[in-house]
């Protein structure tokens, strides 16, 4: 039985004062059967980990370097994330793929760096609007899934997040049928590659998830939770999403 996961990605948002939102999330996280994860900016990881200590909320990083250390000014290694209190790391988010030119091979290497430091990798995949309109969605998602997911991936150390690029932060959401098609496809590919353990991977949906549409999305087959952007910045919104996921 896969535990559900409500994951929040704060992206380049959040200052020390915003850690108060974590306190407001604790009651919802404590009373649910859903795992709760908040990926803060690197500047807040250690303070966020301290703020949620003893609670049901986990903290994660938003990216890591493939190397353990070295002359990489401005980068952060997986070991540094773990040392700061992170238990997860997002790899392959479309904003990293597009803005920083990250390839599937780089994303796989970053995920492996996470594994080496006992971090759970949240590997993001998803098509652009042009690819969706061109009927290439399953080809794109299948290729990214295959090449971004290391052979060492397991249901215990990896979460897959399907985020159609055109739906991230735009307010546009695929139809429930489109979400089901992709999530069922991802599940089938995971089982094909990893055998029975393919059923243990949690597959999240991400892209303009909010309290008003969460319940319908979470009722879709093979949707094990959500990777949430803007709606995770405020406890009032994110708690409602946790509640919807727990009730699904």
Secondary structure, DSSP 8 states (H G I E B T S, - for coil): ---EEEEEE--S---GGGGHHHHHHHHHHHTSSEEEEEE--GGGHHHHHHHTTTSSEEEEES--BSSSSSS-TT--BHHHHHHHT--EEEE--HHHHHHH---HHHHHHHHHHHHHTT-EEEEEE---HHHHHTT-HHHHHHHHHHHHS-TT--TTTEEEEEE-GGGTTTS----HHHHHHHHHHHHHHHHHHHGGGGGTSEEEEESS--HHHHHHHHTSTT--EEEESGGGSSHHHHHHHHHHHHH-
